[in-house]
Amino acid sequence: MKKIDSTLAGRTEGDNFGRRMRQAREHSGLSRKDAAAELGISVAQLGRIERGSVGMVSDPSTLVRASRAYGVSDVWLYAGSMAGMRFVPDYYMPVAA
């Protein structure tokens, strides 16, 4: 598993819900349009989530659908590295390079 900076804990700069959603979607190979359809939200809403304009989804089932569509843990999508290292995907980059 990828080594993550031990200072990361949920709200740390670079580790946020939007970044996790975007990287999980991109890694899954889904386009934003296809992902939005899977999640039952609009493309515009998914874009706002991924850009960080929306801090969290209003319906928890959207988070569950996202974790299933993207093949990641819903615990990680929700809490980030604070959820525990076993939930962090190997490909996740919390801070932009």
Summary of the structure (lengths in Angstrom):
residues: 97
radius of gyration: 12.3
end to end distance: 18.5
largest distance: 35.3
contacts: 268
relative contact order: 0.25
helix: 55%
strand: 0%
